[in-house]
């Protein structure tokens, strides 16, 4: 029975509300919000309005009011305007600027060029080709630096006299991009020197450098105090890489960083009138905004606000003039629910690795916003682990058919772990309001991986130690392999201590000099015959924000000749130099997960609740935790009924599956209830496994077990054309795959040592404790007509559930089906039902008086004192 304390907490911390699609294709995930870890404050979002390209004042007052302002439909609060070239043109930006300030919008101006006569090419264009075919690149002449600073300030004063106070003025749009339209080139040193020496002449916060990318070279140029003190805001565009180390130093000293221009045009290679594709475009756009946020950007400003690729359509390429586009709604998710908030820490527990997003908290800590980007075709049952208790909130969805569709969240009982359904192919905003405090957990938990690559054995010391990747930061490119540079056995290899199906590399952070991908990704491995081989996994595309599992399938379904050792991983992408910080790098059988805890036991710990709710959790280790109660019954509330719970040896907890030190009073395992994985062996006073049988099946148990009444068990020996079954009279030995037969629900009981043997294979039958797909070429039991083992074909690999087994022949077998023989006779489904009927009516004996368990057709037997023939 659940203790009163645990029951009370379970009621408080679990809430459910179905919003969105049904559960037909639903998957599960958890996002944990950590309000104690804070990042940047978000200043806001917006777009660019007027320029010669689109015609000044091309947006009407009503259209601007639709996008900008606290009471607008979209809620944008930042506007970027074009600084007209030449004082005579400044009035063209005046009305838009005045309207922006009337709406309470933050307003900044960006110049594309200064007057042509101050430039080295005497032209407003960034460059042109003269009559001799020579490029004439435009740079501001040093003797006009003071003139230009005064020019920029004159624009500030001009608008100030019109009642408009600019929140920032830029020095140059894209100083690192040579263009044939209006532009000017500045090196990082030049623009930093200009700010240092002439910034005092400008009576408005200075924004610089607005480069094509947000790069370290410009950011680092502004770090010296004499430059830093003249800078207002560091700005950059998102067309190149977001390099964080430089600008985060500026943030540490007190500056904000704004992304001041970005756009995604239609895909030019798609020959349609309007080649907008929701499933591609929406998520490219949403991910771009989210990537900037998780990179620590304070503000995000799109290029043209009104344009076919902008937030409002202009009538081209199928857009409706003046109508909000999908991009407009997506940006509004951030503008309405993130502006003014501080980004806080979050952690995904999503086995699919699909969901992306970010989390934010209001200044008073009473509201949390969770942005969720789901590009998949599956809906998700999402648990949101909050830093407080809530009873209310809001759920806002934009999808192909919805535009910021809002549904109120309401819970009858306050919860710190509300659950919602996130629609397939959607951008979702979840807003939760604090109802009461949530006590801080005194216990900390971490994911525990028992088979890290660091703990595997190398066959030769010459292999080196570079394979010990867990917790390391390394570079991965065409010239630098992961694990080792070896492709043959001359220096040995990593010998695996069990038969694993996955190699998992936990990526904490990843940066790239160019592409975030690995092409022709090749695993060099040792097959089961001890031969060095390689397999090309193709291209991996990586999430630039990190925090994901990079998984190699090393099962026989991919590496058909088996995998008994690892040499290294190669990258064939010449366009990427990846710097990766790894968490644990480890091997596993399937999706088994475990957690290890320390500190003082807390029922409300987020990591603990994640583990109990997750069917993939196979063990929770409290051995290093103080205050563990002997009365806590974790199993009763766990999703995986086969999960193990390790407690200190002095805690005499007799509830199911609790291992105290190396002893367990009651091990209770169940069919169809989850994986079973033992990190440590132990002894059990009582051990049981319960299963419902409807005829023949396979079984493997981690302990010696008595055969229940009504069940027959058989060892199996496979040949080239048939499989021979020999009945077990006494008990089923541990870690031995057997065939069983019975009808009804039975419990197999034992005690003593409990273990799961590595490389579990008896007579070529592989026992399974963690669900896996039987590989092509193996054989799984079939009870259709003839009881047989049928060959598994590629593309139709059956999943073998825990406590079952399949046959993996040691040599090539071509038969599509191998019948099972008992006492030399082939078993059919008819025989099975006949035997069931016989045994249900009473015992049967042969003419010698011996008990018969498997009567044959046409043979005379004695039953109830009379001769009978079947």
RARA-V909723 format. One line per field, one symbol per residue. ss: DSSP state (h for helix, s for strand, l for the rest). burial: # if it has 24 or more other C-alpha atoms within 12 Angstrom, else .. A space follows every 10 residues. Layout:
ss=???
burial=???
//
This chain:
ss=lllhhhhhhh hhhlssllll llllllssss ssssssssss sllsssssll llllllllll hhhhhhhsll lllllslsss ssslllhhhh hhhhhhhhhh hhlllsssss sllllhhhsl llllslsssl llllssslls lhhhhhhhhh hhhhhhhhhh hllllllsss llllllllll lslllllhhh hhhhhhhhhh hllllsssss sllslhhhhh hlllhhhhll llssssslll lslhhhhhhh hhlllsssss slllllllll lllllllhhh hhhhhhhhhh hhhhllllss sssslsllll lsllllllll lllslhhhhh hhhhhhhhll lssssssssl lllllsssss slllllssss ssssllllls ssssssssss sssssssssl llllssssss ssssssssss sslllsssss ssssssslll llssssslll lshhhlssll hhhlllllll llssssslls lsllllllll lllsslllll lsssssssss ssllllssll lsssssllll lsssssllls sllllllsss ssslllllll llllssssss lllllllsss ssssssssll llssssssss lllllhhhhh hhhlllssss ssssssllll llllhhhlll lllsssslll lllllllsss llssssssss llllllllll lsssssssss sssssssssl llllssllll lsssssssll lsssssslll sslllllsss ssssssssss ssssllllll ssllssssll lsslllllss sslllslsss slllllllss lllsssslll llllllssss ssllsslshh hhhhhhhhhh hllsslllll ssllllllls sssllssssl
burial=.....#..## ########## #....##### #####...## ########## #....####. ..######## ..######## ######...# .######### #.######## ######.### ########.. .....##### #...###### ###.##.##. ...####### #########. .######### ######.##. ########## ########## ###...#### ########## ####.##### #...###### ######.... .....#.##. ########## ########## ########## ####....#. .######### ########## ########## ########## ##..###### ######.### ########## ########## ..###...## #.######## ########## #####..#.. ..######## ####.###.. ..#.###### .#######.# #########. .######### ########## ###.#####. ########.. .######..# .######### ########## ########## ###..##### ########## ########.. ########## ########## #####..### .######### ########.. #.######## ########## #########. ########## #...###### ########.# #########. .####.##.. ########## ###..##### ########## ########## ########## ###..##### ##.....### #########. ......#### ##...###.. ##..##.##. ..####.... ..####.... ###.......
//
